[in-house]
Amino acid sequence: MINEINRGWEMGYGWILGITAIVIILVLIGVIINQKRQYNRLKNKSPLDIIKDRYAKGEISKEEFEDKRRALIV
C-alpha cells in the first residue's frame, strides 16, 4: 500500500502539491501586503477625512455628517 502511494508521487503527482503550496504562500503574502496598505491609508487620514469618505459612500446622512463635523471642529 505504501509503495503504491509513493509510486504516485514518483509518477509526477507531487508537482501539484508543490504548485498548490506556492500559490497559497503567494496569496497569503498578497493578503498581508493589502492589509498593511489599508491600515496605513486609514492611519494617515484625519477624522474629518474619514467622515467625508463615509458621507460620500452614503454610510451616514447629511445631518450626521454635519453633527460629526461640528463636533470635530469645535
CHARMM internal coordinates of N, CA and C (Angstrom, degrees):
IC EDIT
DIST 1 N 1 CA 1.4570
DIST 1 CA 1 C 1.5334
ANGL 1 N 1 CA 1 C 110.68
DIST 1 C 2 N 1.3296
ANGL 1 CA 1 C 2 N 115.54
DIHE 1 N 1 CA 1 C 2 N -46.35
DIST 2 N 2 CA 1.4657
ANGL 1 C 2 N 2 CA 119.25
DIHE 1 CA 1 C 2 N 2 CA -179.97
DIST 2 CA 2 C 1.5227
ANGL 2 N 2 CA 2 C 110.06
DIHE 1 C 2 N 2 CA 2 C -64.37
DIST 2 C 3 N 1.3086
ANGL 2 CA 2 C 3 N 117.08
DIHE 2 N 2 CA 2 C 3 N -38.71
DIST 3 N 3 CA 1.4575
ANGL 2 C 3 N 3 CA 120.37
DIHE 2 CA 2 C 3 N 3 CA 178.91
DIST 3 CA 3 C 1.5222
ANGL 3 N 3 CA 3 C 111.38
DIHE 2 C 3 N 3 CA 3 C -63.31
DIST 3 C 4 N 1.3336
ANGL 3 CA 3 C 4 N 116.72
DIHE 3 N 3 CA 3 C 4 N -34.85
DIST 4 N 4 CA 1.4576
ANGL 3 C 4 N 4 CA 119.89
DIHE 3 CA 3 C 4 N 4 CA 179.07
DIST 4 CA 4 C 1.5309
ANGL 4 N 4 CA 4 C 110.54
DIHE 3 C 4 N 4 CA 4 C -67.23
DIST 4 C 5 N 1.3288
ANGL 4 CA 4 C 5 N 116.30
DIHE 4 N 4 CA 4 C 5 N -40.17
DIST 5 N 5 CA 1.4755
ANGL 4 C 5 N 5 CA 120.19
DIHE 4 CA 4 C 5 N 5 CA 178.61
DIST 5 CA 5 C 1.5251
ANGL 5 N 5 CA 5 C 109.62
DIHE 4 C 5 N 5 CA 5 C -65.35
DIST 5 C 6 N 1.3030
ANGL 5 CA 5 C 6 N 116.88
DIHE 5 N 5 CA 5 C 6 N -46.96
DIST 6 N 6 CA 1.4627
ANGL 5 C 6 N 6 CA 120.76
DIHE 5 CA 5 C 6 N 6 CA 179.93
DIST 6 CA 6 C 1.5218
ANGL 6 N 6 CA 6 C 110.95
DIHE 5 C 6 N 6 CA 6 C -62.37
DIST 6 C 7 N 1.3079
ANGL 6 CA 6 C 7 N 117.10
DIHE 6 N 6 CA 6 C 7 N -36.78
DIST 7 N 7 CA 1.4533
ANGL 6 C 7 N 7 CA 120.46
DIHE 6 CA 6 C 7 N 7 CA 179.61
DIST 7 CA 7 C 1.5298
ANGL 7 N 7 CA 7 C 110.17
DIHE 6 C 7 N 7 CA 7 C -62.59
DIST 7 C 8 N 1.3266
ANGL 7 CA 7 C 8 N 117.44
DIHE 7 N 7 CA 7 C 8 N -36.00
DIST 8 N 8 CA 1.4589
ANGL 7 C 8 N 8 CA 120.89
DIHE 7 CA 7 C 8 N 8 CA 177.36
DIST 8 CA 8 C 1.5154
ANGL 8 N 8 CA 8 C 111.60
DIHE 7 C 8 N 8 CA 8 C -61.90
DIST 8 C 9 N 1.3256
ANGL 8 CA 8 C 9 N 115.93
DIHE 8 N 8 CA 8 C 9 N -42.18
DIST 9 N 9 CA 1.4684
ANGL 8 C 9 N 9 CA 119.12
DIHE 8 CA 8 C 9 N 9 CA 178.38
DIST 9 CA 9 C 1.5211
ANGL 9 N 9 CA 9 C 110.61
DIHE 8 C 9 N 9 CA 9 C -67.51
DIST 9 C 10 N 1.2944
ANGL 9 CA 9 C 10 N 116.02
DIHE 9 N 9 CA 9 C 10 N -39.16
DIST 10 N 10 CA 1.4588
ANGL 9 C 10 N 10 CA 120.03
DIHE 9 CA 9 C 10 N 10 CA -179.50
DIST 10 CA 10 C 1.5210
ANGL 10 N 10 CA 10 C 112.09
DIHE 9 C 10 N 10 CA 10 C -68.30
DIST 10 C 11 N 1.3246
ANGL 10 CA 10 C 11 N 116.33
DIHE 10 N 10 CA 10 C 11 N -25.88
DIST 11 N 11 CA 1.4607
ANGL 10 C 11 N 11 CA 119.97
DIHE 10 CA 10 C 11 N 11 CA -177.83
DIST 11 CA 11 C 1.5317
ANGL 11 N 11 CA 11 C 112.26
DIHE 10 C 11 N 11 CA 11 C -80.26
DIST 11 C 12 N 1.3040
ANGL 11 CA 11 C 12 N 117.82
DIHE 11 N 11 CA 11 C 12 N -1.81
DIST 12 N 12 CA 1.4459
ANGL 11 C 12 N 12 CA 118.39
DIHE 11 CA 11 C 12 N 12 CA 174.75
DIST 12 CA 12 C 1.5052
ANGL 12 N 12 CA 12 C 115.20
DIHE 11 C 12 N 12 CA 12 C 115.17
DIST 12 C 13 N 1.3200
ANGL 12 CA 12 C 13 N 118.79
DIHE 12 N 12 CA 12 C 13 N 8.11
DIST 13 N 13 CA 1.4559
ANGL 12 C 13 N 13 CA 119.68
DIHE 12 CA 12 C 13 N 13 CA 178.84
DIST 13 CA 13 C 1.5304
ANGL 13 N 13 CA 13 C 112.55
DIHE 12 C 13 N 13 CA 13 C -82.61
DIST 13 C 14 N 1.2941
ANGL 13 CA 13 C 14 N 117.93
DIHE 13 N 13 CA 13 C 14 N -14.90
DIST 14 N 14 CA 1.4605
ANGL 13 C 14 N 14 CA 122.01
DIHE 13 CA 13 C 14 N 14 CA -178.57
DIST 14 CA 14 C 1.5197
ANGL 14 N 14 CA 14 C 113.65
DIHE 13 C 14 N 14 CA 14 C -65.01
DIST 14 C 15 N 1.3076
ANGL 14 CA 14 C 15 N 117.45
DIHE 14 N 14 CA 14 C 15 N -28.05
DIST 15 N 15 CA 1.4657
ANGL 14 C 15 N 15 CA 120.31
DIHE 14 CA 14 C 15 N 15 CA -178.42
DIST 15 CA 15 C 1.5220
ANGL 15 N 15 CA 15 C 111.31
DIHE 14 C 15 N 15 CA 15 C -65.14
DIST 15 C 16 N 1.3345
ANGL 15 CA 15 C 16 N 117.77
DIHE 15 N 15 CA 15 C 16 N -27.36
DIST 16 N 16 CA 1.4703
ANGL 15 C 16 N 16 CA 120.67
DIHE 15 CA 15 C 16 N 16 CA 178.14
DIST 16 CA 16 C 1.5236
ANGL 16 N 16 CA 16 C 109.55
DIHE 15 C 16 N 16 CA 16 C -63.30
DIST 16 C 17 N 1.3404
ANGL 16 CA 16 C 17 N 116.59
DIHE 16 N 16 CA 16 C 17 N -44.62
DIST 17 N 17 CA 1.4551
ANGL 16 C 17 N 17 CA 120.91
DIHE 16 CA 16 C 17 N 17 CA 178.27
DIST 17 CA 17 C 1.5309
ANGL 17 N 17 CA 17 C 110.59
DIHE 16 C 17 N 17 CA 17 C -63.18
DIST 17 C 18 N 1.3111
ANGL 17 CA 17 C 18 N 116.67
DIHE 17 N 17 CA 17 C 18 N -41.29
DIST 18 N 18 CA 1.4649
ANGL 17 C 18 N 18 CA 120.47
DIHE 17 CA 17 C 18 N 18 CA 179.80
DIST 18 CA 18 C 1.5180
ANGL 18 N 18 CA 18 C 112.27
DIHE 17 C 18 N 18 CA 18 C -63.16
DIST 18 C 19 N 1.3135
ANGL 18 CA 18 C 19 N 116.95
DIHE 18 N 18 CA 18 C 19 N -45.75
DIST 19 N 19 CA 1.4647
ANGL 18 C 19 N 19 CA 120.84
DIHE 18 CA 18 C 19 N 19 CA 179.40
DIST 19 CA 19 C 1.5247
ANGL 19 N 19 CA 19 C 110.51
DIHE 18 C 19 N 19 CA 19 C -65.79
DIST 19 C 20 N 1.3374
ANGL 19 CA 19 C 20 N 116.83
DIHE 19 N 19 CA 19 C 20 N -40.27
DIST 20 N 20 CA 1.4556
ANGL 19 C 20 N 20 CA 120.97
DIHE 19 CA 19 C 20 N 20 CA 178.43
DIST 20 CA 20 C 1.5320
ANGL 20 N 20 CA 20 C 110.46
DIHE 19 C 20 N 20 CA 20 C -61.34
DIST 20 C 21 N 1.3142
ANGL 20 CA 20 C 21 N 117.34
DIHE 20 N 20 CA 20 C 21 N -43.82
DIST 21 N 21 CA 1.4579
ANGL 20 C 21 N 21 CA 121.26
DIHE 20 CA 20 C 21 N 21 CA 179.06
DIST 21 CA 21 C 1.5255
ANGL 21 N 21 CA 21 C 110.93
DIHE 20 C 21 N 21 CA 21 C -62.24
DIST 21 C 22 N 1.3157
ANGL 21 CA 21 C 22 N 117.13
DIHE 21 N 21 CA 21 C 22 N -43.52
DIST 22 N 22 CA 1.4674
ANGL 21 C 22 N 22 CA 121.17
DIHE 21 CA 21 C 22 N 22 CA 179.39
DIST 22 CA 22 C 1.5262
ANGL 22 N 22 CA 22 C 110.44
DIHE 21 C 22 N 22 CA 22 C -62.84
DIST 22 C 23 N 1.3178
ANGL 22 CA 22 C 23 N 117.69
DIHE 22 N 22 CA 22 C 23 N -43.55
DIST 23 N 23 CA 1.4694
ANGL 22 C 23 N 23 CA 121.45
DIHE 22 CA 22 C 23 N 23 CA 179.45
DIST 23 CA 23 C 1.5219
ANGL 23 N 23 CA 23 C 110.35
DIHE 22 C 23 N 23 CA 23 C -62.65
DIST 23 C 24 N 1.3314
ANGL 23 CA 23 C 24 N 117.36
DIHE 23 N 23 CA 23 C 24 N -44.05
DIST 24 N 24 CA 1.4701
ANGL 23 C 24 N 24 CA 120.69
DIHE 23 CA 23 C 24 N 24 CA 179.50
DIST 24 CA 24 C 1.5226
ANGL 24 N 24 CA 24 C 110.50
DIHE 23 C 24 N 24 CA 24 C -62.02
DIST 24 C 25 N 1.3082
ANGL 24 CA 24 C 25 N 117.49
DIHE 24 N 24 CA 24 C 25 N -43.02
DIST 25 N 25 CA 1.4685
ANGL 24 C 25 N 25 CA 120.95
DIHE 24 CA 24 C 25 N 25 CA 179.14
DIST 25 CA 25 C 1.5207
ANGL 25 N 25 CA 25 C 110.48
DIHE 24 C 25 N 25 CA 25 C -63.13
DIST 25 C 26 N 1.3274
ANGL 25 CA 25 C 26 N 118.05
DIHE 25 N 25 CA 25 C 26 N -44.32
DIST 26 N 26 CA 1.4675
ANGL 25 C 26 N 26 CA 120.91
DIHE 25 CA 25 C 26 N 26 CA 179.92
DIST 26 CA 26 C 1.5309
ANGL 26 N 26 CA 26 C 111.67
DIHE 25 C 26 N 26 CA 26 C -64.28
DIST 26 C 27 N 1.3306
ANGL 26 CA 26 C 27 N 116.77
DIHE 26 N 26 CA 26 C 27 N -38.89
DIST 27 N 27 CA 1.4681
ANGL 26 C 27 N 27 CA 120.00
DIHE 26 CA 26 C 27 N 27 CA 177.96
DIST 27 CA 27 C 1.5233
ANGL 27 N 27 CA 27 C 110.03
DIHE 26 C 27 N 27 CA 27 C -64.81
DIST 27 C 28 N 1.3186
ANGL 27 CA 27 C 28 N 117.74
DIHE 27 N 27 CA 27 C 28 N -43.88
DIST 28 N 28 CA 1.4669
ANGL 27 C 28 N 28 CA 120.78
DIHE 27 CA 27 C 28 N 28 CA 178.82
DIST 28 CA 28 C 1.5310
ANGL 28 N 28 CA 28 C 111.60
DIHE 27 C 28 N 28 CA 28 C -62.03
DIST 28 C 29 N 1.3152
ANGL 28 CA 28 C 29 N 116.58
DIHE 28 N 28 CA 28 C 29 N -41.14
DIST 29 N 29 CA 1.4734
ANGL 28 C 29 N 29 CA 119.95
DIHE 28 CA 28 C 29 N 29 CA 177.55
DIST 29 CA 29 C 1.5297
ANGL 29 N 29 CA 29 C 109.80
DIHE 28 C 29 N 29 CA 29 C -62.75
DIST 29 C 30 N 1.3321
ANGL 29 CA 29 C 30 N 117.23
DIHE 29 N 29 CA 29 C 30 N -42.59
DIST 30 N 30 CA 1.4638
ANGL 29 C 30 N 30 CA 120.55
DIHE 29 CA 29 C 30 N 30 CA 178.51
DIST 30 CA 30 C 1.5226
ANGL 30 N 30 CA 30 C 112.11
DIHE 29 C 30 N 30 CA 30 C -62.50
DIST 30 C 31 N 1.3191
ANGL 30 CA 30 C 31 N 117.29
DIHE 30 N 30 CA 30 C 31 N -41.59
DIST 31 N 31 CA 1.4633
ANGL 30 C 31 N 31 CA 121.02
DIHE 30 CA 30 C 31 N 31 CA 179.14
DIST 31 CA 31 C 1.5219
ANGL 31 N 31 CA 31 C 110.66
DIHE 30 C 31 N 31 CA 31 C -63.62
DIST 31 C 32 N 1.3094
ANGL 31 CA 31 C 32 N 117.06
DIHE 31 N 31 CA 31 C 32 N -43.38
DIST 32 N 32 CA 1.4703
ANGL 31 C 32 N 32 CA 121.07
DIHE 31 CA 31 C 32 N 32 CA -179.94
DIST 32 CA 32 C 1.5236
ANGL 32 N 32 CA 32 C 110.56
DIHE 31 C 32 N 32 CA 32 C -63.74
DIST 32 C 33 N 1.3098
ANGL 32 CA 32 C 33 N 117.63
DIHE 32 N 32 CA 32 C 33 N -44.41
DIST 33 N 33 CA 1.4674
ANGL 32 C 33 N 33 CA 120.86
DIHE 32 CA 32 C 33 N 33 CA 179.13
DIST 33 CA 33 C 1.5202
ANGL 33 N 33 CA 33 C 110.51
DIHE 32 C 33 N 33 CA 33 C -63.16
DIST 33 C 34 N 1.3253
ANGL 33 CA 33 C 34 N 117.64
DIHE 33 N 33 CA 33 C 34 N -42.03
DIST 34 N 34 CA 1.4621
ANGL 33 C 34 N 34 CA 121.47
DIHE 33 CA 33 C 34 N 34 CA 179.97
DIST 34 CA 34 C 1.5208
ANGL 34 N 34 CA 34 C 110.92
DIHE 33 C 34 N 34 CA 34 C -63.71
DIST 34 C 35 N 1.3245
ANGL 34 CA 34 C 35 N 117.81
DIHE 34 N 34 CA 34 C 35 N -41.33
DIST 35 N 35 CA 1.4579
ANGL 34 C 35 N 35 CA 120.82
DIHE 34 CA 34 C 35 N 35 CA 179.18
DIST 35 CA 35 C 1.5207
ANGL 35 N 35 CA 35 C 110.96
DIHE 34 C 35 N 35 CA 35 C -64.50
DIST 35 C 36 N 1.3196
ANGL 35 CA 35 C 36 N 117.51
DIHE 35 N 35 CA 35 C 36 N -40.08
DIST 36 N 36 CA 1.4630
ANGL 35 C 36 N 36 CA 120.45
DIHE 35 CA 35 C 36 N 36 CA 178.79
DIST 36 CA 36 C 1.5279
ANGL 36 N 36 CA 36 C 110.91
DIHE 35 C 36 N 36 CA 36 C -65.01
DIST 36 C 37 N 1.3236
ANGL 36 CA 36 C 37 N 117.03
DIHE 36 N 36 CA 36 C 37 N -39.71
DIST 37 N 37 CA 1.4729
ANGL 36 C 37 N 37 CA 120.16
DIHE 36 CA 36 C 37 N 37 CA 178.62
DIST 37 CA 37 C 1.5180
ANGL 37 N 37 CA 37 C 110.86
DIHE 36 C 37 N 37 CA 37 C -64.61
DIST 37 C 38 N 1.3323
ANGL 37 CA 37 C 38 N 117.08
DIHE 37 N 37 CA 37 C 38 N -43.05
DIST 38 N 38 CA 1.4624
ANGL 37 C 38 N 38 CA 120.22
DIHE 37 CA 37 C 38 N 38 CA 179.35
DIST 38 CA 38 C 1.5190
ANGL 38 N 38 CA 38 C 110.32
DIHE 37 C 38 N 38 CA 38 C -64.65
DIST 38 C 39 N 1.3243
ANGL 38 CA 38 C 39 N 118.19
DIHE 38 N 38 CA 38 C 39 N -40.51
DIST 39 N 39 CA 1.4571
ANGL 38 C 39 N 39 CA 121.56
DIHE 38 CA 38 C 39 N 39 CA 178.88
DIST 39 CA 39 C 1.5289
ANGL 39 N 39 CA 39 C 110.30
DIHE 38 C 39 N 39 CA 39 C -63.09
DIST 39 C 40 N 1.3244
ANGL 39 CA 39 C 40 N 116.67
DIHE 39 N 39 CA 39 C 40 N -42.80
DIST 40 N 40 CA 1.4638
ANGL 39 C 40 N 40 CA 119.90
DIHE 39 CA 39 C 40 N 40 CA -179.91
DIST 40 CA 40 C 1.5244
ANGL 40 N 40 CA 40 C 111.34
DIHE 39 C 40 N 40 CA 40 C -65.48
DIST 40 C 41 N 1.3376
ANGL 40 CA 40 C 41 N 117.36
DIHE 40 N 40 CA 40 C 41 N -37.46
DIST 41 N 41 CA 1.4629
ANGL 40 C 41 N 41 CA 120.18
DIHE 40 CA 40 C 41 N 41 CA 177.88
DIST 41 CA 41 C 1.5217
ANGL 41 N 41 CA 41 C 110.74
DIHE 40 C 41 N 41 CA 41 C -63.51
DIST 41 C 42 N 1.3217
ANGL 41 CA 41 C 42 N 116.03
DIHE 41 N 41 CA 41 C 42 N -44.34
DIST 42 N 42 CA 1.4608
ANGL 41 C 42 N 42 CA 119.71
DIHE 41 CA 41 C 42 N 42 CA -179.89
DIST 42 CA 42 C 1.5221
ANGL 42 N 42 CA 42 C 111.11
DIHE 41 C 42 N 42 CA 42 C -69.38
DIST 42 C 43 N 1.3121
ANGL 42 CA 42 C 43 N 116.98
DIHE 42 N 42 CA 42 C 43 N -35.89
DIST 43 N 43 CA 1.4604
ANGL 42 C 43 N 43 CA 121.30
DIHE 42 CA 42 C 43 N 43 CA -178.56
DIST 43 CA 43 C 1.5291
ANGL 43 N 43 CA 43 C 110.83
DIHE 42 C 43 N 43 CA 43 C -65.81
DIST 43 C 44 N 1.3145
ANGL 43 CA 43 C 44 N 117.69
DIHE 43 N 43 CA 43 C 44 N -33.46
DIST 44 N 44 CA 1.4549
ANGL 43 C 44 N 44 CA 121.43
DIHE 43 CA 43 C 44 N 44 CA -175.93
DIST 44 CA 44 C 1.5260
ANGL 44 N 44 CA 44 C 112.98
DIHE 43 C 44 N 44 CA 44 C -87.02
DIST 44 C 45 N 1.3301
ANGL 44 CA 44 C 45 N 118.76
DIHE 44 N 44 CA 44 C 45 N -6.96
DIST 45 N 45 CA 1.4626
ANGL 44 C 45 N 45 CA 121.32
DIHE 44 CA 44 C 45 N 45 CA -178.81
DIST 45 CA 45 C 1.5232
ANGL 45 N 45 CA 45 C 110.20
DIHE 44 C 45 N 45 CA 45 C -87.60
DIST 45 C 46 N 1.3152
ANGL 45 CA 45 C 46 N 114.80
DIHE 45 N 45 CA 45 C 46 N 143.10
DIST 46 N 46 CA 1.4611
ANGL 45 C 46 N 46 CA 119.46
DIHE 45 CA 45 C 46 N 46 CA 174.38
DIST 46 CA 46 C 1.5252
ANGL 46 N 46 CA 46 C 108.70
DIHE 45 C 46 N 46 CA 46 C -79.53
DIST 46 C 47 N 1.3239
ANGL 46 CA 46 C 47 N 117.96
DIHE 46 N 46 CA 46 C 47 N 161.08
DIST 47 N 47 CA 1.4656
ANGL 46 C 47 N 47 CA 120.27
DIHE 46 CA 46 C 47 N 47 CA 176.91
DIST 47 CA 47 C 1.5333
ANGL 47 N 47 CA 47 C 112.52
DIHE 46 C 47 N 47 CA 47 C -57.24
DIST 47 C 48 N 1.3311
ANGL 47 CA 47 C 48 N 116.75
DIHE 47 N 47 CA 47 C 48 N -35.98
DIST 48 N 48 CA 1.4572
ANGL 47 C 48 N 48 CA 120.00
DIHE 47 CA 47 C 48 N 48 CA 178.92
DIST 48 CA 48 C 1.5319
ANGL 48 N 48 CA 48 C 110.71
DIHE 47 C 48 N 48 CA 48 C -65.44
DIST 48 C 49 N 1.3337
ANGL 48 CA 48 C 49 N 116.83
DIHE 48 N 48 CA 48 C 49 N -40.12
DIST 49 N 49 CA 1.4712
ANGL 48 C 49 N 49 CA 120.28
DIHE 48 CA 48 C 49 N 49 CA 176.49
DIST 49 CA 49 C 1.5212
ANGL 49 N 49 CA 49 C 111.20
DIHE 48 C 49 N 49 CA 49 C -61.92
DIST 49 C 50 N 1.3179
ANGL 49 CA 49 C 50 N 116.73
DIHE 49 N 49 CA 49 C 50 N -38.90
DIST 50 N 50 CA 1.4600
ANGL 49 C 50 N 50 CA 120.87
DIHE 49 CA 49 C 50 N 50 CA -178.93
DIST 50 CA 50 C 1.5233
ANGL 50 N 50 CA 50 C 110.80
DIHE 49 C 50 N 50 CA 50 C -65.51
DIST 50 C 51 N 1.3439
ANGL 50 CA 50 C 51 N 117.32
DIHE 50 N 50 CA 50 C 51 N -44.72
DIST 51 N 51 CA 1.4704
ANGL 50 C 51 N 51 CA 117.52
DIHE 50 CA 50 C 51 N 51 CA -179.51
DIST 51 CA 51 C 1.5315
ANGL 51 N 51 CA 51 C 110.95
DIHE 50 C 51 N 51 CA 51 C -71.50
DIST 51 C 52 N 1.3266
ANGL 51 CA 51 C 52 N 117.86
DIHE 51 N 51 CA 51 C 52 N -29.51
DIST 52 N 52 CA 1.4678
ANGL 51 C 52 N 52 CA 120.01
DIHE 51 CA 51 C 52 N 52 CA 174.19
DIST 52 CA 52 C 1.5252
ANGL 52 N 52 CA 52 C 110.51
DIHE 51 C 52 N 52 CA 52 C -62.74
DIST 52 C 53 N 1.3391
ANGL 52 CA 52 C 53 N 115.95
DIHE 52 N 52 CA 52 C 53 N -43.82
DIST 53 N 53 CA 1.4670
ANGL 52 C 53 N 53 CA 120.23
DIHE 52 CA 52 C 53 N 53 CA 177.82
DIST 53 CA 53 C 1.5274
ANGL 53 N 53 CA 53 C 111.20
DIHE 52 C 53 N 53 CA 53 C -62.73
DIST 53 C 54 N 1.3297
ANGL 53 CA 53 C 54 N 116.75
DIHE 53 N 53 CA 53 C 54 N -43.52
DIST 54 N 54 CA 1.4699
ANGL 53 C 54 N 54 CA 120.20
DIHE 53 CA 53 C 54 N 54 CA -179.85
DIST 54 CA 54 C 1.5232
ANGL 54 N 54 CA 54 C 110.75
DIHE 53 C 54 N 54 CA 54 C -63.46
DIST 54 C 55 N 1.3331
ANGL 54 CA 54 C 55 N 117.12
DIHE 54 N 54 CA 54 C 55 N -38.65
DIST 55 N 55 CA 1.4665
ANGL 54 C 55 N 55 CA 120.51
DIHE 54 CA 54 C 55 N 55 CA 178.13
DIST 55 CA 55 C 1.5324
ANGL 55 N 55 CA 55 C 110.45
DIHE 54 C 55 N 55 CA 55 C -67.40
DIST 55 C 56 N 1.3148
ANGL 55 CA 55 C 56 N 116.20
DIHE 55 N 55 CA 55 C 56 N -41.07
DIST 56 N 56 CA 1.4690
ANGL 55 C 56 N 56 CA 120.22
DIHE 55 CA 55 C 56 N 56 CA 179.59
DIST 56 CA 56 C 1.5316
ANGL 56 N 56 CA 56 C 111.47
DIHE 55 C 56 N 56 CA 56 C -64.51
DIST 56 C 57 N 1.3249
ANGL 56 CA 56 C 57 N 117.31
DIHE 56 N 56 CA 56 C 57 N -33.91
DIST 57 N 57 CA 1.4607
ANGL 56 C 57 N 57 CA 121.29
DIHE 56 CA 56 C 57 N 57 CA 178.54
DIST 57 CA 57 C 1.5262
ANGL 57 N 57 CA 57 C 112.48
DIHE 56 C 57 N 57 CA 57 C -79.34
DIST 57 C 58 N 1.3278
ANGL 57 CA 57 C 58 N 116.35
DIHE 57 N 57 CA 57 C 58 N -11.40
DIST 58 N 58 CA 1.4583
ANGL 57 C 58 N 58 CA 119.81
DIHE 57 CA 57 C 58 N 58 CA -179.55
DIST 58 CA 58 C 1.5167
ANGL 58 N 58 CA 58 C 113.67
DIHE 57 C 58 N 58 CA 58 C 86.23
DIST 58 C 59 N 1.3241
ANGL 58 CA 58 C 59 N 116.78
DIHE 58 N 58 CA 58 C 59 N 14.63
DIST 59 N 59 CA 1.4557
ANGL 58 C 59 N 59 CA 120.56
DIHE 58 CA 58 C 59 N 59 CA -179.31
DIST 59 CA 59 C 1.5247
ANGL 59 N 59 CA 59 C 111.95
DIHE 58 C 59 N 59 CA 59 C -75.44
DIST 59 C 60 N 1.3244
ANGL 59 CA 59 C 60 N 116.56
DIHE 59 N 59 CA 59 C 60 N -28.34
DIST 60 N 60 CA 1.4659
ANGL 59 C 60 N 60 CA 120.59
DIHE 59 CA 59 C 60 N 60 CA 177.86
DIST 60 CA 60 C 1.5224
ANGL 60 N 60 CA 60 C 109.02
DIHE 59 C 60 N 60 CA 60 C -128.35
DIST 60 C 61 N 1.3241
ANGL 60 CA 60 C 61 N 115.53
DIHE 60 N 60 CA 60 C 61 N 154.46
DIST 61 N 61 CA 1.4628
ANGL 60 C 61 N 61 CA 120.29
DIHE 60 CA 60 C 61 N 61 CA -179.35
DIST 61 CA 61 C 1.5257
ANGL 61 N 61 CA 61 C 109.80
DIHE 60 C 61 N 61 CA 61 C -81.12
DIST 61 C 62 N 1.3296
ANGL 61 CA 61 C 62 N 115.21
DIHE 61 N 61 CA 61 C 62 N 171.97
DIST 62 N 62 CA 1.4640
ANGL 61 C 62 N 62 CA 120.44
DIHE 61 CA 61 C 62 N 62 CA 179.50
DIST 62 CA 62 C 1.5226
ANGL 62 N 62 CA 62 C 110.29
DIHE 61 C 62 N 62 CA 62 C -62.92
DIST 62 C 63 N 1.3375
ANGL 62 CA 62 C 63 N 116.69
DIHE 62 N 62 CA 62 C 63 N -39.82
DIST 63 N 63 CA 1.4621
ANGL 62 C 63 N 63 CA 120.30
DIHE 62 CA 62 C 63 N 63 CA -180.00
DIST 63 CA 63 C 1.5337
ANGL 63 N 63 CA 63 C 110.95
DIHE 62 C 63 N 63 CA 63 C -64.07
DIST 63 C 64 N 1.3372
ANGL 63 CA 63 C 64 N 116.06
DIHE 63 N 63 CA 63 C 64 N -43.14
DIST 64 N 64 CA 1.4622
ANGL 63 C 64 N 64 CA 119.29
DIHE 63 CA 63 C 64 N 64 CA 177.78
DIST 64 CA 64 C 1.5253
ANGL 64 N 64 CA 64 C 110.41
DIHE 63 C 64 N 64 CA 64 C -63.38
DIST 64 C 65 N 1.3222
ANGL 64 CA 64 C 65 N 116.38
DIHE 64 N 64 CA 64 C 65 N -41.38
DIST 65 N 65 CA 1.4592
ANGL 64 C 65 N 65 CA 120.18
DIHE 64 CA 64 C 65 N 65 CA 179.10
DIST 65 CA 65 C 1.5199
ANGL 65 N 65 CA 65 C 110.80
DIHE 64 C 65 N 65 CA 65 C -60.80
DIST 65 C 66 N 1.3402
ANGL 65 CA 65 C 66 N 116.68
DIHE 65 N 65 CA 65 C 66 N -47.02
DIST 66 N 66 CA 1.4640
ANGL 65 C 66 N 66 CA 120.18
DIHE 65 CA 65 C 66 N 66 CA -179.63
DIST 66 CA 66 C 1.5236
ANGL 66 N 66 CA 66 C 111.37
DIHE 65 C 66 N 66 CA 66 C -62.95
DIST 66 C 67 N 1.3277
ANGL 66 CA 66 C 67 N 117.07
DIHE 66 N 66 CA 66 C 67 N -41.61
DIST 67 N 67 CA 1.4726
ANGL 66 C 67 N 67 CA 120.41
DIHE 66 CA 66 C 67 N 67 CA 178.90
DIST 67 CA 67 C 1.5196
ANGL 67 N 67 CA 67 C 111.15
DIHE 66 C 67 N 67 CA 67 C -62.54
DIST 67 C 68 N 1.3020
ANGL 67 CA 67 C 68 N 116.67
DIHE 67 N 67 CA 67 C 68 N -45.33
DIST 68 N 68 CA 1.4551
ANGL 67 C 68 N 68 CA 120.70
DIHE 67 CA 67 C 68 N 68 CA -179.08
DIST 68 CA 68 C 1.5305
ANGL 68 N 68 CA 68 C 111.06
DIHE 67 C 68 N 68 CA 68 C -68.30
DIST 68 C 69 N 1.3215
ANGL 68 CA 68 C 69 N 116.71
DIHE 68 N 68 CA 68 C 69 N -37.98
DIST 69 N 69 CA 1.4659
ANGL 68 C 69 N 69 CA 120.52
DIHE 68 CA 68 C 69 N 69 CA 179.06
DIST 69 CA 69 C 1.5196
ANGL 69 N 69 CA 69 C 110.42
DIHE 68 C 69 N 69 CA 69 C -64.16
DIST 69 C 70 N 1.3517
ANGL 69 CA 69 C 70 N 115.73
DIHE 69 N 69 CA 69 C 70 N -45.64
DIST 70 N 70 CA 1.4749
ANGL 69 C 70 N 70 CA 119.25
DIHE 69 CA 69 C 70 N 70 CA 178.38
DIST 70 CA 70 C 1.5287
ANGL 70 N 70 CA 70 C 111.23
DIHE 69 C 70 N 70 CA 70 C -61.57
DIST 70 C 71 N 1.3213
ANGL 70 CA 70 C 71 N 116.60
DIHE 70 N 70 CA 70 C 71 N -39.86
DIST 71 N 71 CA 1.4678
ANGL 70 C 71 N 71 CA 120.22
DIHE 70 CA 70 C 71 N 71 CA 179.62
DIST 71 CA 71 C 1.5200
ANGL 71 N 71 CA 71 C 111.72
DIHE 70 C 71 N 71 CA 71 C -64.51
DIST 71 C 72 N 1.3181
ANGL 71 CA 71 C 72 N 116.31
DIHE 71 N 71 CA 71 C 72 N -34.98
DIST 72 N 72 CA 1.4687
ANGL 71 C 72 N 72 CA 119.55
DIHE 71 CA 71 C 72 N 72 CA 179.76
DIST 72 CA 72 C 1.5185
ANGL 72 N 72 CA 72 C 112.23
DIHE 71 C 72 N 72 CA 72 C -75.68
DIST 72 C 73 N 1.3123
ANGL 72 CA 72 C 73 N 116.74
DIHE 72 N 72 CA 72 C 73 N -36.42
DIST 73 N 73 CA 1.4646
ANGL 72 C 73 N 73 CA 120.72
DIHE 72 CA 72 C 73 N 73 CA -176.59
DIST 73 CA 73 C 1.5159
ANGL 73 N 73 CA 73 C 111.24
DIHE 72 C 73 N 73 CA 73 C -73.54
DIST 73 C 74 N 1.3105
ANGL 73 CA 73 C 74 N 117.23
DIHE 73 N 73 CA 73 C 74 N -36.03
DIST 74 N 74 CA 1.4848
ANGL 73 C 74 N 74 CA 120.83
DIHE 73 CA 73 C 74 N 74 CA -177.93
DIST 74 CA 74 C 1.4719
ANGL 74 N 74 CA 74 C 111.59
DIHE 73 C 74 N 74 CA 74 C -76.10
END
COOR INIT
IC SEED 1 N 1 CA 1 C
IC BUILD
